[in-house]
Amino acid sequence: MTTYYFSLVLVIATVLTGIIWAIDHWLWKPKRQEKVAAAEHQAGVKLDEEAAQRLAPQSALADFSQAAFPVLLAILILRSFVYEPFRIPSGSMLPTLLVGDFILVEKFRYGLRDPIKRHEFLQTGRPDRGDVAVFKYPVDPEIDYIKRVIGLPGDRIVYQDKTFYVQPGCYQQCDDVERIELSQELITSGDFYRQNTPLQRYRETSSHGDYEILVDPSRNIISQGIQWDVPEGHYFFVGDNRDNSLDSRYWGMVNEDLLVGRAVFVWLSLEFERSSTSWLPSWVPSRVRFDRLGRIQ
C-alpha cells in the first residue's frame, strides 16, 4: 500500500469513527440515559452500571468508535503534521543512513499540508543546505525518496572532479559570483565496498555544517564540469553515496510542493546480512544495530 492510500484510509477511518462517536454521544447516549432514568423512577431504586448497560446497551459499533476515534485522531495528527516514520530501503545515502535504518521525519519543518492532496495551508520553513530530507519522487510522486539538499532556489550547482561547487542566489546570472566549494577531507577507505571496490569516505563541509559521503574512485571523473541552475521554488538533491545514487543529477530539481519533511532521528536499525548457510528467512533481522540510534547529521 502506498503512502497516499495509507493516508486516505487513515483519514476515512478517523472521520467515520468520529461521526459515529459524535452521533452516539449527542443522540444515542441521551436516549439510553432517558431509558435508564425512566426505569429507575418506576422501580424507585438506582440501577448499578451493569444493570443499566443490560437495560440500554451501547452498540458494538458505537463502543468500538468511542475507543478507536481518539487513537486514530492522534495517529493522524502526529503522522500528518508532526513526525512520520520511514524505513531506508537502499544504500544511496551511505554512510549517513544504512539499509534497515528506521527514521523519524519532521513533517512540520517544511510547511503543514493536508494529508490527502498535500496542499500547503501553513508555511513554517524551507530546507537549508545540508539537510537530509524526504520528498516525493518527481518522476513518480507516489514514491518517497530521501537525499541531501545541496542546492537552494536561485543557486547554480557545478559538479566537477567528483566535487560540488555552489554559486548561491544567482539564478542564470552567475558569471561574476564566486563558486563555493563543498570541501572534502578524506577520512578512510575500505569501510564500504561496491562490487569489490573499496569506497573512499570523505567529510564534506558546507555552509551549514559537515557530514560524511562516499566516493567510488573507479567511476569516471567528469573533468570538464556539469552545471545546473536551480529555479525558484525548487531544490537540488544528491545522495551521500555519490557514485551510487539516482538524484537531481539525473532526474532534475524537486519542486517545494513535493517536500515531505526533514529526517532527524534514527529510532531503530536492523541488519539483515548473514551467512549464506543461515537457515533464517531473509526478512528476519540478524541483529539490532544499537550504535546507529541517534540524530541524523
VOGU-3710 file (C-alpha; in Angstrom, 3 decimals, decimal comma):
1> mttyyfslvl> 0,000/0,000/0,000  1,426/3,349/-0,979  1,785/6,233/1,438  -1,092/8,024/-0,310  -3,548/5,156/0,137  -2,490/4,610/3,735  -3,145/8,301/4,426  -6,506/8,079/2,658  -7,584/5,016/4,665  -6,427/6,661/7,898
11> viatvltgii> -8,409/9,849/7,170  -11,551/7,903/6,211  -11,329/5,689/9,305  -10,822/8,711/11,545  -13,774/10,587/10,022  -16,141/7,588/10,158  -15,338/6,663/13,758  -15,562/10,341/14,698  -19,033/10,672/13,135  -20,291/7,524/14,844
21> waidhwlwkp> -18,821/8,634/18,167  -20,476/12,072/17,812  -23,878/10,552/16,920  -23,640/8,192/19,860  -22,526/10,926/22,260  -25,136/13,525/21,269  -28,078/11,344/20,165  -27,978/7,723/21,204  -26,406/8,160/24,653  -29,071/10,659/25,890
31> krqekvaaae> -31,784/8,236/24,769  -30,116/5,415/26,703  -29,871/7,649/29,750  -33,553/8,560/29,447  -34,491/4,890/29,297  -32,425/4,096/32,398  -33,827/7,109/34,263  -37,413/6,035/33,481  -36,705/2,518/34,740  -35,106/3,861/37,928
41> hqagvkldee> -38,099/6,159/38,519  -40,543/3,294/38,064  -38,561/0,933/40,312  -37,721/3,569/42,899  -34,071/2,432/43,049  -30,897/3,441/41,263  -29,575/0,833/38,847  -25,933/-0,140/39,016  -23,749/0,248/35,920  -24,064/-3,387/34,864
51> aaqrlapqsa> -27,845/-3,366/35,125  -28,075/-0,052/33,239  -25,891/-1,493/30,461  -28,148/-4,562/30,170  -31,244/-2,377/30,022  -29,886/0,126/27,471  -26,756/-1,355/25,883  -24,342/0,652/23,771  -23,993/-0,852/20,304  -20,762/-2,649/19,439
61> ladfsqaafp> -20,117/-0,178/16,608  -20,524/2,815/18,924  -18,358/1,154/21,566  -15,610/0,470/19,007  -15,783/4,019/17,621  -15,584/5,515/21,097  -12,354/3,588/21,729  -10,842/3,915/18,240  -11,570/7,538/17,349  -9,163/9,279/19,779
71> vllaililrs> -6,388/6,819/18,880  -6,880/7,266/15,131  -7,122/11,048/15,523  -3,857/11,159/17,483  -2,097/8,992/14,877  -3,462/11,144/12,039  -2,285/14,393/13,642  1,141/13,034/14,573  1,745/11,379/11,207  0,434/14,248/9,082
81> fvyepfrips> 1,828/17,254/10,905  4,481/16,235/13,448  6,563/13,094/12,799  6,289/10,200/10,370  8,384/7,007/10,414  10,209/5,818/7,293  12,427/2,827/6,517  15,631/3,171/4,452  15,413/0,645/1,573  18,642/1,333/-0,350
91> gsmlptllvg> 22,272/2,352/0,059  22,132/5,681/-1,783  22,596/7,615/1,479  25,557/5,627/2,816  27,352/6,227/5,130  24,798/8,560/6,755  21,908/6,092/6,525  22,156/2,321/6,171  19,720/-0,151/4,682  17,483/-1,204/7,579
101> dfilvekfry> 17,562/2,154/9,381  14,165/3,335/10,601  13,973/7,096/10,810  11,660/9,836/12,020  10,855/12,663/9,629  9,893/16,061/10,982  6,779/16,924/8,960  6,209/20,476/10,255  9,702/21,664/9,288  8,848/22,461/5,644
111> glrdpikrhe> 5,201/23,515/5,995  1,916/21,949/7,071  -0,024/20,145/4,348  -3,318/18,296/4,238  -2,714/14,521/4,333  -4,583/13,716/1,083  -3,961/16,366/-1,572  -0,855/17,707/0,202  -1,865/21,322/-0,293  0,179/23,568/1,982
121> flqtgrpdrg> -2,010/25,589/4,347  0,720/26,939/6,639  4,317/27,682/5,620  6,683/27,020/8,516  10,038/26,903/6,733  12,077/25,543/3,861  15,180/23,305/3,613  18,660/24,560/4,482  21,702/23,487/2,549  22,901/20,206/4,026
131> dvavfkypvd> 19,505/18,981/5,280  18,674/15,302/4,825  15,093/15,428/3,574  12,294/13,165/2,385  10,347/14,211/-0,699  8,045/12,781/-3,327  9,984/11,415/-6,300  9,331/13,889/-9,152  9,062/11,096/-11,742  6,500/9,167/-9,635
141> peidyikrvi> 5,109/11,182/-6,686  3,695/8,041/-5,062  7,272/7,063/-4,157  9,138/8,653/-1,245  12,826/9,491/-1,734  15,439/10,633/0,746  18,526/12,648/-0,244  20,614/15,608/0,924  19,884/19,194/-0,117  22,880/20,990/-1,643
151> glpgdrivyq> 21,132/23,441/-3,974  18,616/26,091/-2,893  16,335/28,210/-5,105  18,421/30,574/-7,224  21,684/28,613/-6,874  23,920/27,405/-9,649  25,379/23,949/-8,940  28,591/22,810/-10,614  29,850/19,207/-10,459  33,471/18,674/-11,447
161> dktfyvqpgc> 36,172/16,143/-10,467  33,704/14,460/-8,050  33,284/17,738/-6,166  30,260/20,023/-5,976  30,535/23,804/-6,136  27,724/26,233/-5,334  27,193/29,738/-6,656  24,426/30,887/-4,298  21,435/33,029/-5,187  22,481/33,997/-8,692
171> yqqcddveri> 19,886/32,239/-10,850  21,007/32,349/-14,530  23,362/35,312/-13,881  26,232/33,624/-12,083  29,296/34,519/-14,151  30,594/37,051/-11,600  29,558/35,105/-8,461  32,248/33,200/-6,580  31,955/29,418/-6,532  31,803/27,958/-3,022
181> elsqelitsg> 33,409/24,527/-2,886  31,795/21,809/-0,790  35,226/20,899/0,506  36,151/17,278/1,159  38,586/15,733/3,632  39,495/12,052/3,210  38,740/10,040/6,366  39,278/6,426/5,408  38,918/3,852/2,627  37,521/0,341/2,713
191> dfyrqntplq> 34,695/0,698/5,265  32,247/0,192/2,391  32,599/-1,615/-0,923  30,882/-1,537/-4,307  31,483/-4,613/-6,460  34,720/-5,367/-4,576  35,928/-1,764/-4,979  36,746/-0,038/-1,663  34,908/3,272/-1,421  36,603/6,396/-0,129
201> ryretsshgd> 34,958/8,068/2,845  35,139/11,863/2,985  33,975/14,531/5,382  32,224/17,164/3,278  31,734/20,674/4,621  29,025/23,104/3,586  27,906/26,444/4,968  25,504/24,662/7,352  27,853/22,044/8,796  29,675/18,879/7,809
211> yeilvdpsrn> 28,682/15,297/7,075  30,240/12,182/5,566  29,972/10,932/1,988  31,268/8,010/-0,088  33,117/8,276/-3,401  33,885/5,403/-5,780  37,414/6,026/-7,166  36,795/3,571/-10,019  33,960/5,624/-11,516  34,730/8,138/-14,236
221> iisqgiqwdv> 35,760/11,664/-13,243  33,934/14,490/-15,038  36,823/16,889/-15,535  35,065/19,491/-17,676  32,221/20,021/-15,214  28,430/19,999/-15,456  26,213/22,765/-14,128  22,564/23,204/-13,189  20,575/26,330/-12,365  18,028/25,823/-9,590
231> peghyffvgd> 14,758/27,681/-10,353  12,749/29,475/-7,697  10,667/27,092/-5,623  12,957/24,134/-6,392  15,817/22,242/-4,696  18,800/20,200/-5,842  19,185/16,858/-4,023  22,058/14,353/-4,071  22,788/11,092/-2,283  25,702/10,813/0,139
241> nrdnsldsry> 26,799/7,667/-1,710  27,774/9,927/-4,580  28,549/7,360/-7,281  25,623/5,086/-6,425  22,671/7,457/-6,244  19,968/8,446/-8,708  19,323/12,050/-7,760  18,928/15,561/-9,180  21,911/14,992/-11,449  19,761/12,520/-13,390
251> wgmvnedllv> 16,085/13,476/-12,980  16,263/17,187/-12,172  15,070/19,502/-9,426  12,486/18,879/-6,701  9,562/21,295/-6,505  8,837/22,577/-2,980  5,311/21,127/-3,313  6,919/17,657/-3,195  8,717/18,205/0,128  7,680/15,858/2,940
261> gravfvwlsl> 9,982/16,724/5,839  13,445/16,682/7,353  14,974/13,401/8,540  16,037/13,971/12,131  16,452/10,710/14,058  17,253/7,007/13,662  14,968/5,255/16,155  15,675/1,649/15,093  18,292/-0,022/12,922  18,126/-3,664/11,835
271> efersstswl> 20,794/-5,610/9,993  19,698/-8,359/7,609  23,054/-9,565/6,289  24,046/-13,079/7,332  25,948/-16,108/6,170  24,618/-17,870/3,089  24,331/-21,041/5,200  21,931/-19,437/7,669  18,553/-21,170/7,981  16,728/-17,957/8,910
281> pswvpsrvrf> 14,435/-16,329/6,299  15,916/-13,241/4,622  13,273/-10,953/6,158  14,304/-11,854/9,719  16,900/-9,374/11,070  20,219/-10,807/12,178  20,802/-8,126/14,839  19,776/-4,715/16,115  22,386/-2,007/15,491  22,031/-0,066/18,734
291> drlgriq> 25,060/2,088/17,878  23,078/3,576/14,961  20,395/5,160/17,130  20,519/8,936/17,392  20,242/12,185/15,477  20,959/12,369/11,751  23,787/14,657/10,689
//
